[in-house]
């Protein structure tokens, strides 16, 4: 699946759950997560990756900085047809998330 298609799928899921979703523009927000979603008394920052794409150092720095400021920063990755969700932590590590129901 192409990253842009995966982003659309996630955006649709978030909007169906009642979130207001903004897709960041790469040229204006380099390194920021692909999606910012507001709803259910939360603001979610979500970086989307496919099997072949990797996080850049700047993207990781931004995710960890968001976490250090008590933000909810996630990486959604498609790997071998399975979705893998991880949450960035303030100690510069990631913890796995069992599914979207734990995020939304």
Buried (B, 14 or more C-beta within 10 A) or exposed (E): EEBEEBBBBBBEBBEEBEBEBEEBEEEEEEBBBBBBBBBEEEBBBBBBBBEEEEBEEEBBEBBBBBBBEEBBBBBBBBEEEEBBBBBBBBEEEBEEBEEBEEBB
